[in-house]
C-alpha cells in the first residue's frame, strides 16, 4: 500500500515539474522581463493542461 503523506507530496511535485516542462516548451520563460510575463509564466506552470488544450495565457500589466 502507498504511504498517503508521501503520495500527497509527490503529486504536486510531479504537477509542477510537468508544468515547468510545458511552459518551457511553449516559450513562457524566454521573455520574463516584466511582472506580466512573470505572472503569465507562473500561471502557465500551474495551469499547464490549459496550455496543452490551446488556451493562450497572457497577463498584460
N, C-alpha and C positions, 0 to 999 in steps of 0.2 A: 504494500500500500504506500502511496506517495505521502510524504510529510506535508501537511497543509501549510505551515508557515513558509517552508522553503518554496513551495509552488506559488504562494501568493507574492513572494518577492521575485520569483523568476519570470512570471508572465509580464509584469510591467517592464522589466528589463528587456525582454525579447521584443515587446511592442516598440520601445524607444529605439532599439538597435535597428529594427526593420524601418522605422520612421526616418532614422538618420540616413540609411541607405537610399530609400525612396526620395527623400528631399535632396540628397546629393546628386542622384542621377537625373533629377529634374531641375538642376542648377539653382537651387534656392540659396546656396551658400556662396555663390560667386560674387554677388554684389551686396554685401551686408554692411554698407556704409551708413545707412540711415536707420532710425528707430523703426520705421515702417517695414523695411527689409528684414530687420532682425525679428520683428513680431511675425512677419509672414513666414520666415524660416521656422520659428518655434511652432506656429500653427501647423505648418506642413509636416513637421516631425510628429506632432500629436494626432493629427487627423489624416495620416497617410493613406488610409483606404479611399478617402475622397479624391486624393491626388490621382490614384490609380484609376478612378472612375471618370477622370477628366475634368474635375472641378478646379477652377483657377482660384488660387488663394493669393490675394494681394492686399496688403494694408497700406493705404496711402495717407500719409500724415504731412 
